[in-house]
Amino acid sequence: MFPECLRAYLAAHAPLVVALSGGTDSAVLLAAAVSAGAKVTAVTVETGLVPPGEAALAAGVAAALGVEHTVLHVEMLAVEAVRFNAPDRCYVCKRRMMEEVVGWARENGYAFVADGTHAGDDPGDRPGVRALRELGIVSPFAACGIGKEEIVALARAWGIPVRPSSSCLATRLSEGAEVTPAALRQIATAEAVLREEVPGRVRVRAEGRSARIEVPEGFEDSARALFPRIRALGFDEITIGGR
């Protein structure tokens, strides 16, 4: 199974760079580019704002597909809007990341940069989409009307792991709160503890020494059993709610 629109779109936009996050959407996009016979490479931007191991997952995907992979490092907390969790943080961060990828692509002879935004992504909920448009990033799934359900089906057909969605750890902090490496480590470690017993999407929303935990419905008791380990990370008050 391979949507003809997607095949044609990727062939028409080669040579291209796939912005590879390590998540399912961009992994399937890279696999599709390979299957379409397009000249493609993968680039991951390491910002320090996502859970540890994401870049390694991206590298594994690229290696399995036989695609060269480059990791670019950006000190994102040096950007004031990001460090102080400004209202436009997502836009500023995405633009900074993709500027790096676009610059790399130009320097290395690639005509296009593509990302995994799909037809079901609401631009109103994803300010970073504006940055993609401004920089001329192409989104093949969105262009072909392909949504999450079809991407998951392609992943399963092609043997690509379907992973719960990840996101920037700065989203776990209140708007205006300073984003520090220590806070990010604390949140990432707490979420890693939860994932030992809770499948699917987990989030730890932090405010000072308080944490609000989000887990899929039905896994609240599993999460509560882990409260002592989460408190040991520096949280005094923990509340929980299903998603």
C-alpha positions in Angstrom: 0.0 0.0 0.0 1.4 3.3 -1.1 -0.8 6.3 -1.9 -0.1 7.4 -5.5 -0.3 11.1 -4.6 2.3 10.6 -1.9 4.6 8.7 -4.3 4.3 11.4 -7.0 4.7 14.3 -4.6 7.9 12.9 -3.1 9.4 12.2 -6.5 8.5 15.7 -7.6 10.2 17.3 -4.5 13.5 15.5 -4.7 16.2 15.8 -3.7 14.8 16.4 -0.2 15.7 16.4 3.4 13.2 14.9 5.8 13.2 16.6 9.2 13.3 13.4 11.3 12.1 13.7 14.9 12.1 10.0 15.8 8.3 9.9 16.0 6.0 7.8 13.8 5.0 10.5 11.3 8.4 11.6 10.2 9.6 8.0 10.2 6.9 7.0 7.8 7.6 10.0 5.7 11.2 9.0 5.4 10.2 5.4 4.5 7.9 6.7 1.9 10.6 8.8 0.3 12.9 5.8 0.2 10.1 3.7 -1.4 9.4 6.4 -3.9 13.0 6.2 -5.1 13.6 9.9 -4.2 17.1 11.1 -3.3 16.6 11.7 0.4 18.6 12.3 3.6 17.4 12.8 7.2 18.3 15.6 9.6 17.4 15.8 13.3 17.7 18.9 15.4 18.8 18.3 19.0 17.5 21.2 21.1 17.5 19.6 24.6 13.7 20.3 24.8 12.5 16.8 24.0 12.7 13.6 26.1 16.2 12.0 26.1 16.7 9.4 23.5 14.6 11.0 20.7 17.7 11.7 18.5 18.9 8.1 19.0 15.5 6.8 17.9 15.7 9.0 14.8 19.2 7.6 14.1 17.8 4.1 14.4 15.0 4.8 11.9 17.4 6.2 9.4 19.9 3.3 9.8 17.1 0.8 9.3 16.1 2.5 6.1 19.7 2.9 4.9 19.5 6.7 4.9 22.3 9.0 5.9 21.4 10.9 9.1 22.8 14.2 10.4 22.2 15.7 13.9 22.3 19.5 14.2 22.6 21.0 17.7 20.9 24.2 18.7 21.2 25.8 22.1 17.5 26.6 22.3 17.5 27.9 25.9 19.7 30.8 24.6 16.7 32.0 22.8 14.8 34.4 25.2 11.3 33.6 24.0 12.0 29.9 24.6 13.8 30.2 27.9 11.1 32.3 29.4 8.2 30.3 27.9 6.7 33.2 26.0 3.3 32.9 24.4 5.0 32.6 21.0 7.6 30.0 22.2 6.4 27.2 19.9 6.6 29.4 16.8 10.0 30.8 17.7 11.4 27.4 18.5 10.1 25.7 15.4 11.4 28.6 13.2 14.8 28.4 14.8 15.0 24.7 14.3 13.9 24.7 10.7 16.1 27.6 9.8 19.0 25.2 10.7 17.6 22.4 8.6 16.9 24.7 5.6 20.4 26.2 5.9 21.9 22.7 6.0 19.8 21.6 3.0 21.0 24.5 0.9 24.6 24.0 1.8 24.4 20.3 0.8 22.5 20.6 -2.4 19.0 19.5 -1.4 16.1 21.4 -3.0 13.4 20.8 -0.4 12.9 20.2 3.3 9.9 18.1 4.2 8.2 17.4 7.6 5.6 15.0 8.9 2.7 17.5 9.4 -0.5 15.6 8.2 -4.0 16.4 7.1 -5.4 16.1 10.7 -3.1 18.7 12.2 -4.9 21.8 13.1 -2.7 24.9 12.4 -4.6 26.7 15.1 -3.3 24.2 17.7 0.2 24.1 16.2 1.8 27.6 15.9 4.9 26.0 14.5 3.0 25.4 11.3 3.2 29.1 10.5 7.0 28.8 10.7 7.0 25.9 8.3 5.0 27.9 5.7 7.3 30.9 6.1 10.4 28.9 5.4 8.9 26.9 2.5 8.9 23.6 4.2 6.8 21.1 2.4 4.4 18.7 4.2 3.6 15.8 1.8 1.0 14.1 4.1 -1.0 17.3 4.4 -0.6 18.0 0.7 -2.1 14.6 -0.2 -4.8 14.7 2.4 -3.3 11.9 4.5 -4.2 11.8 8.2 -3.0 10.0 11.2 -5.0 6.9 10.7 -3.5 6.3 7.2 0.0 7.1 8.5 -0.4 4.5 11.3 -1.6 1.9 8.7 1.5 2.7 6.5 3.7 2.3 9.6 2.3 -1.1 10.3 2.5 -2.2 6.7 6.2 -1.2 6.6 7.2 -2.5 10.0 7.8 1.0 11.5 7.1 1.2 15.3 4.0 3.2 16.2 5.0 5.3 19.2 2.9 7.5 21.5 3.2 11.1 20.6 6.0 13.0 22.2 6.3 16.8 22.5 8.5 19.6 23.7 9.0 19.4 27.4 8.6 23.1 27.8 4.9 22.6 27.2 4.8 21.0 30.7 5.7 24.3 32.3 3.4 27.3 32.8 3.6 30.2 30.3 6.1 32.7 31.6 7.9 30.2 33.7 11.7 29.9 33.2 12.7 26.8 31.3 15.9 25.4 32.9 17.9 22.3 32.2 17.1 21.1 35.7 13.3 21.5 35.3 13.4 19.7 31.9 15.4 16.8 33.5 13.0 16.5 36.4 10.0 16.4 34.1 11.6 13.9 31.6 12.7 11.6 34.5 9.2 11.7 36.0 7.6 10.8 32.7 10.1 8.0 32.2 9.1 6.6 35.6 5.4 6.6 34.6 6.1 4.9 31.2 7.5 1.9 33.1 3.9 1.0 34.1 1.6 3.2 32.0 1.3 2.8 28.2 0.4 5.5 25.8 0.5 9.2 26.3 1.8 10.5 29.7 2.5 14.0 30.8 3.8 15.6 33.9 2.8 19.3 34.2 5.1 21.0 36.7 4.6 24.3 38.6 7.3 24.8 41.2 7.3 21.7 43.4 3.8 20.6 42.3 3.1 18.2 39.5 -0.2 17.4 37.7 0.0 14.0 36.0 -2.0 13.1 32.9 -2.4 9.4 32.0 -4.8 7.5 29.8 -8.1 6.6 31.4 -7.9 3.4 33.5 -4.3 3.8 34.5 -4.7 6.2 37.4 -4.0 3.5 40.0 -0.8 2.4 38.2 0.3 6.0 38.2 -0.5 6.5 41.9 1.7 3.5 42.8 4.6 5.4 41.3 4.0 8.6 43.4 6.8 7.9 45.9 9.4 7.7 43.1 8.1 10.9 41.6 8.1 12.7 44.9 11.7 11.7 45.3 12.5 13.8 42.2 11.5 16.9 44.1 7.8 17.1 43.8 5.9 17.8 47.1 2.3 17.8 45.8 1.1 15.5 43.0 -2.4 15.4 41.5 -3.7 13.2 38.7 -6.3 13.3 36.0 -7.1 11.1 33.0 -6.8 12.4 29.5 
